[in-house]
Amino acid sequence: MKLVAGLGNPGLEHRGTRHNAGFEAIDALSARHGSGGRAAKSRFHGLLEEIRIGEERVLLLKPLTYMNRSGLSIGEAVRFHKFDPARDLMVLVDDMALDCGAIRVRGEGGAGGQQGLRDVERALGGNRYPRCRIGIGDPGEQDWSSYVLGRFRPEQKPLVEEGIALAADAVECWASRGLETAMNTFNTSSKGASRSRNADATAERPPEPF
């Protein structure tokens, strides 16, 4: 059994924002393999749904703790099911260091200033767990916090929709064929993988306040 956790913020006011790309990737997986979220139950301070990807049982988790406390939910689920994070966990998260719609799969790495990943690392006691980063584009001169909590511009929407679909594809590949295959497949095919720097080591930004 595997655990796939998408990071985001709960509430209607956050639906469709850039910071909720992880939630949207969970929704895409539920639509493909499950109930479209209708069967999700309240567990581990989040919404939990079990699906199947091929022969693999997969738990989809959307923490409802807000982004900067994501580790509370994920840590509880990992401990309850005795998951090995390096083998059994995949975290889906937005990333400003990636072009909008690009994705990057990694088996470990730093939080890169992303408070959700930082809290997951704290809860798990390390950063050796797979993650799939979904590009939301660079804010440019815009304030970091207002950018990630804002909604996608019209020209960004088709790009991020493609990225969310790619992230769901990558999870399916990881669950059925393993991490190495997922990285080899999606890190090479994902266009605009990163803008001049390694997307999983980019702590070159101030920590998010949320």
Wavefront OBJ file of the C-alpha trace (Angstrom):
o trace
v 0.000 0.000 0.000
v 1.137 3.552 -0.783
v 0.282 6.999 0.577
v -0.036 10.008 -1.739
v -0.484 13.350 0.033
v -1.271 16.604 -1.734
v -0.466 19.840 0.094
v -2.732 22.856 0.158
v -5.026 25.016 2.266
v -8.631 24.075 3.090
v -11.679 26.250 2.506
v -13.527 27.713 -0.452
v -11.413 30.860 -0.330
v -8.329 28.799 -1.224
v -9.873 26.642 -3.926
v -8.128 27.123 -7.265
v -5.188 29.066 -5.816
v -1.615 28.345 -6.856
v -0.757 27.015 -3.396
v -3.412 24.299 -3.813
v -1.881 22.580 -6.834
v -1.176 19.549 -4.631
v -4.852 19.304 -3.686
v -5.813 19.510 -7.355
v -3.478 16.655 -8.261
v -5.153 14.523 -5.562
v -8.523 15.444 -7.069
v -7.276 14.344 -10.498
v -6.200 10.953 -9.133
v -9.518 10.519 -7.337
v -11.401 11.357 -10.529
v -9.397 8.764 -12.469
v -9.383 5.919 -9.975
v -11.866 6.681 -7.217
v -15.027 8.570 -6.415
v -13.997 12.054 -7.411
v -13.658 12.831 -3.718
v -17.190 11.756 -2.777
v -15.941 8.748 -0.793
v -13.252 10.651 1.111
v -13.498 10.319 4.888
v -12.179 12.450 7.711
v -8.977 10.811 9.006
v -5.570 11.963 10.188
v -6.598 15.653 10.306
v -7.439 15.449 6.617
v -9.589 13.855 3.930
v -8.632 10.276 3.084
v -9.749 8.078 0.190
v -8.515 4.649 -0.853
v -8.094 3.912 -4.563
v -6.341 1.289 -6.657
v -3.695 2.009 -9.252
v -3.285 -1.266 -11.057
v -2.771 -3.851 -8.338
v -1.548 -1.311 -5.773
v -3.744 0.002 -2.991
v -3.175 3.748 -2.662
v -4.379 6.147 0.021
v -5.029 9.701 -1.142
v -4.665 12.293 1.626
v -5.478 16.003 1.656
v -4.325 17.485 4.982
v -6.801 20.029 6.352
v -4.272 21.528 8.754
v -3.252 24.389 6.441
v -0.019 24.273 4.513
v 2.445 25.011 7.299
v 1.143 22.147 9.488
v 0.935 19.489 6.770
v 3.322 17.243 8.684
v 0.778 16.700 11.455
v -1.599 14.929 9.084
v 1.000 13.074 7.024
v 2.996 11.994 10.065
v -0.095 10.486 11.687
v -0.970 8.516 8.549
v 2.612 7.277 8.125
v 2.851 6.111 11.718
v -0.597 4.497 11.807
v 0.023 2.413 8.678
v 3.726 1.873 9.460
v 4.730 3.244 6.070
v 8.380 3.591 5.094
v 8.428 7.205 3.796
v 11.316 6.524 1.394
v 9.374 3.716 -0.267
v 5.669 4.264 0.411
v 5.045 8.037 0.472
v 4.651 10.567 -2.347
v 3.994 14.251 -1.588
v 2.507 16.569 -4.223
v 3.294 20.253 -3.835
v 3.413 23.553 -5.726
v 6.767 25.096 -6.651
v 7.601 28.634 -7.792
v 11.046 27.491 -8.997
v 9.430 25.551 -11.851
v 7.815 26.985 -14.944
v 4.043 26.860 -14.822
v 2.927 23.338 -15.749
v 6.339 21.676 -15.432
v 6.845 18.932 -12.862
v 9.845 17.434 -11.124
v 9.959 14.098 -9.263
v 12.602 13.528 -6.591
v 13.269 10.859 -3.977
v 14.561 13.293 -1.354
v 15.743 16.867 -0.942
v 15.405 20.117 0.921
v 12.204 22.039 1.511
v 13.334 24.963 -0.657
v 11.583 27.449 1.635
v 8.262 25.613 1.217
v 6.683 25.549 4.667
v 4.543 22.495 3.942
v 7.545 20.384 3.001
v 9.461 21.777 5.947
v 6.740 20.597 8.318
v 6.576 17.177 6.655
v 10.341 16.876 7.120
v 9.943 17.820 10.791
v 7.171 15.242 11.321
v 9.053 12.432 9.573
v 12.440 13.249 11.053
v 14.164 13.637 7.683
v 13.780 14.502 4.015
v 14.096 11.027 2.479
v 10.630 10.769 0.973
v 9.547 11.127 -2.680
v 7.885 14.311 -3.793
v 6.477 15.645 -7.042
v 6.736 19.399 -7.440
v 4.207 21.119 -9.688
v 5.368 24.346 -11.285
v 3.260 27.446 -10.670
v 5.654 29.934 -12.258
v 7.784 32.756 -10.911
v 5.991 35.680 -9.227
v 8.431 38.180 -10.689
v 8.004 41.467 -8.862
v 4.823 40.349 -7.108
v 4.909 39.602 -3.384
v 5.590 35.891 -2.788
v 2.673 35.298 -0.434
v 0.072 37.118 -2.501
v 1.262 35.229 -5.595
v 0.911 31.702 -4.174
v -2.406 32.551 -2.499
v -3.715 34.050 -5.735
v -5.405 32.304 -8.630
v -3.839 31.441 -11.940
v -3.956 34.002 -14.705
v -5.957 32.983 -17.804
v -2.784 32.215 -19.774
v -1.489 30.038 -16.919
v -4.590 27.884 -16.515
v -4.038 25.480 -19.443
v -0.389 25.086 -18.437
v -1.126 24.189 -14.825
v -3.957 21.867 -15.883
v -1.415 20.022 -18.004
v 1.022 19.981 -15.072
v -1.583 18.553 -12.704
v -2.404 15.826 -15.226
v 1.332 15.090 -15.574
v 1.691 14.898 -11.797
v -1.138 12.362 -11.671
v 0.585 10.397 -14.457
v 3.826 10.472 -12.471
v 2.099 9.137 -9.350
v 0.591 6.302 -11.365
v 4.039 5.463 -12.736
v 5.631 5.616 -9.286
v 2.962 3.395 -7.724
v 3.132 0.754 -10.442
v 6.721 0.936 -11.730
v 8.770 2.593 -9.004
v 10.488 5.886 -8.255
v 13.431 5.500 -10.623
v 11.173 4.916 -13.608
v 8.975 7.859 -12.640
v 11.989 10.174 -12.388
v 13.491 8.966 -15.661
v 10.179 9.338 -17.458
v 8.809 12.600 -16.133
v 11.926 14.613 -15.313
v 13.072 14.341 -18.905
v 9.695 14.842 -20.567
v 8.458 17.699 -18.379
v 9.053 20.845 -20.384
v 10.734 23.808 -18.737
v 11.826 21.565 -15.892
v 13.501 24.370 -13.958
v 14.664 27.865 -14.655
v 18.438 27.646 -14.381
v 18.588 25.940 -11.000
v 17.815 22.587 -9.419
v 14.176 22.742 -8.408
v 14.610 20.456 -5.423
v 17.480 22.365 -3.883
v 16.196 25.907 -4.302
v 16.054 27.298 -0.832
v 16.941 30.675 -2.334
v 13.750 32.325 -1.174
v 12.332 33.526 2.136
v 10.216 31.048 4.089
v 6.497 31.316 3.448
v 4.466 32.739 6.304
v 1.607 30.248 5.784
l 1 2 3 4 5 6 7 8 9 10 11 12 13 14 15 16 17 18 19 20 21 22 23 24 25 26 27 28 29 30 31 32 33 34 35 36 37 38 39 40 41 42 43 44 45 46 47 48 49 50 51 52 53 54 55 56 57 58 59 60 61 62 63 64 65 66 67 68 69 70 71 72 73 74 75 76 77 78 79 80 81 82 83 84 85 86 87 88 89 90 91 92 93 94 95 96 97 98 99 100 101 102 103 104 105 106 107 108 109 110 111 112 113 114 115 116 117 118 119 120 121 122 123 124 125 126 127 128 129 130 131 132 133 134 135 136 137 138 139 140 141 142 143 144 145 146 147 148 149 150 151 152 153 154 155 156 157 158 159 160 161 162 163 164 165 166 167 168 169 170 171 172 173 174 175 176 177 178 179 180 181 182 183 184 185 186 187 188 189 190 191 192 193 194 195 196 197 198 199 200 201 202 203 204 205 206 207 208 209 210
